[in-house]
């Protein structure tokens, strides 16, 4: 469920990534075993799942920002427990591009529970990118959602990167 905007007019596009590995059509995650929290029975399998996605400008293929999402999960036979959700942004050289005139989290570190054993964790960011800040009518708005879907058999990363205007 990966949506990519296809702008060639100096707009933005998302490139999924995991660590330093770049992929063109899919997002991959890192799964890191973590100690079982004291509240759970010893030996409960627990992991830290991480996913990231880079966003670049299409005109120059210049990285604009990277969105990171991570969550810890403990697996029980009748329940999945998500905790420690964390979302962050990074910018090249730790400097936000001035053409990113607005970046607002509308959903941050949200858990959606469909059943005790099927849950999503995600964050959603609204981005305004102005290729020419002197021309506000040329500004473009984007929705960027990044998260993980958990069930007893697998973890699936998901992303939506969609141009709104």
C-alpha positions as CSV (number, residue, x, y, z in Angstrom):
1,X,0.0,0.0,0.0
2,X,2.6,2.5,-1.1
3,X,1.4,5.6,-3.0
4,X,4.0,7.8,-4.7
5,X,3.2,11.2,-6.3
6,X,4.7,11.5,-9.7
7,X,5.5,15.2,-10.1
8,X,8.2,16.5,-12.5
9,X,7.4,20.1,-11.9
10,X,9.8,20.7,-9.1
11,X,7.5,18.9,-6.7
12,X,8.3,16.3,-4.0
13,X,8.5,12.5,-4.2
14,X,9.0,9.9,-1.5
15,X,11.7,7.2,-1.7
16,X,11.3,4.4,0.9
17,X,14.3,3.3,2.8
18,X,15.6,1.3,5.6
19,X,19.0,2.2,7.0
20,X,21.3,2.8,4.0
21,X,19.5,0.5,1.7
22,X,17.2,2.2,-0.8
23,X,14.4,0.5,-2.6
24,X,12.3,1.7,-5.5
25,X,9.0,-0.1,-5.0
26,X,8.7,-1.2,-1.4
27,X,9.4,-0.1,2.2
28,X,11.4,-2.4,4.4
29,X,11.8,-2.4,8.1
30,X,14.5,-3.2,10.6
31,X,13.4,-5.5,13.5
32,X,15.6,-5.4,16.5
33,X,15.0,-7.8,19.5
34,X,14.6,-5.8,22.8
35,X,14.5,-7.0,26.4
36,X,11.0,-8.0,27.7
37,X,9.6,-5.1,29.8
38,X,9.2,-6.0,33.5
39,X,5.4,-5.9,33.2
40,X,5.4,-8.9,30.9
41,X,6.3,-12.6,31.5
42,X,10.0,-13.3,31.1
43,X,10.7,-14.6,27.6
44,X,7.9,-12.8,25.8
45,X,9.2,-12.0,22.3
46,X,9.6,-8.2,21.9
47,X,11.0,-6.2,19.0
48,X,11.7,-2.6,18.0
49,X,10.5,-2.1,14.5
50,X,11.8,0.8,12.4
51,X,10.9,2.3,9.1
52,X,12.0,5.5,7.3
53,X,11.2,7.3,4.1
54,X,13.2,9.9,2.3
55,X,11.5,12.8,0.4
56,X,13.3,14.6,-2.4
57,X,12.6,17.4,-4.9
58,X,12.0,16.0,-8.3
59,X,13.6,18.8,-10.3
60,X,17.1,18.3,-8.8
61,X,16.7,14.9,-7.0
62,X,17.8,16.8,-3.8
63,X,16.8,15.3,-0.5
64,X,14.4,17.6,1.4
65,X,13.7,15.5,4.5
66,X,13.5,12.0,5.9
67,X,10.6,10.8,8.1
68,X,11.2,8.1,10.6
69,X,8.7,5.9,12.5
70,X,9.4,3.2,15.1
71,X,7.4,1.2,17.6
72,X,8.1,-1.6,20.1
73,X,5.9,-4.6,20.0
74,X,5.5,-7.6,22.3
75,X,3.8,-10.7,20.9
76,X,1.4,-12.9,22.9
77,X,-0.7,-15.8,21.7
78,X,-3.9,-13.8,22.0
79,X,-2.7,-10.1,21.9
80,X,-0.1,-7.8,20.4
81,X,1.1,-4.9,22.6
82,X,2.5,-1.8,20.9
83,X,4.4,0.7,23.0
84,X,7.2,3.3,22.7
85,X,6.0,4.8,19.4
86,X,8.3,7.5,18.1
87,X,8.3,9.7,15.0
88,X,11.1,12.1,14.0
89,X,12.2,14.2,11.0
90,X,15.7,14.8,9.8
91,X,17.0,17.3,7.3
92,X,20.2,17.3,5.2
93,X,23.0,18.9,7.3
94,X,20.3,19.4,10.1
95,X,18.9,22.4,8.3
96,X,15.3,22.6,7.1
97,X,15.0,23.8,3.5
98,X,13.3,27.3,3.5
99,X,11.0,26.0,0.7
100,X,9.3,23.8,3.3
101,X,7.1,26.6,4.6
102,X,5.0,24.3,6.8
103,X,5.4,20.9,8.3
104,X,2.6,19.9,10.7
105,X,2.0,16.6,12.4
106,X,-1.8,16.0,12.3
107,X,-1.4,12.5,13.8
108,X,1.6,11.5,15.8
109,X,2.4,8.1,17.2
110,X,-1.2,6.8,16.8
111,X,-2.3,3.2,17.5
112,X,-5.3,1.9,15.7
113,X,-6.6,-1.4,17.1
114,X,-8.7,-3.6,14.8
115,X,-8.6,-6.6,17.2
116,X,-6.3,-7.7,20.1
117,X,-4.0,-9.3,17.5
118,X,-4.2,-6.7,14.6
119,X,-2.9,-3.2,15.1
120,X,-1.5,-0.3,13.2
121,X,0.9,2.4,14.4
122,X,1.5,5.5,12.3
123,X,2.1,9.2,12.1
124,X,0.8,11.7,9.5
125,X,2.4,14.9,8.4
126,X,1.1,17.7,6.3
127,X,3.8,19.4,4.3
128,X,3.7,22.7,2.3
129,X,6.5,23.1,-0.3
130,X,7.0,26.3,-2.2
131,X,9.4,25.9,-5.1
132,X,9.5,29.7,-5.3
133,X,8.5,31.3,-2.0
134,X,7.9,34.6,-3.8
135,X,5.1,32.9,-5.7
136,X,2.7,31.6,-3.0
137,X,0.2,30.4,-5.6
138,X,2.8,27.8,-6.7
139,X,3.0,26.2,-3.3
140,X,2.2,22.5,-3.1
141,X,0.6,20.7,-0.2
142,X,1.3,17.0,0.6
143,X,0.1,14.4,2.9
144,X,2.8,12.0,4.2
145,X,1.7,9.0,6.4
146,X,4.2,6.4,7.5
147,X,3.6,3.5,9.8
148,X,3.6,-0.2,10.5
149,X,0.8,-2.9,10.4
150,X,1.2,-5.6,13.0
151,X,-0.5,-9.1,13.2
152,X,0.7,-12.4,14.7
153,X,2.4,-13.6,11.5
154,X,4.1,-10.4,10.2
155,X,4.8,-6.7,10.3
156,X,4.1,-4.7,7.2
157,X,5.3,-1.2,6.6
158,X,3.0,1.3,4.9
159,X,3.3,4.7,3.4
160,X,1.1,7.3,1.7
161,X,2.7,10.3,0.1
162,X,0.1,12.2,-1.8
163,X,0.0,15.6,-3.4
164,X,-3.1,17.5,-2.2
165,X,-2.8,20.7,-4.2
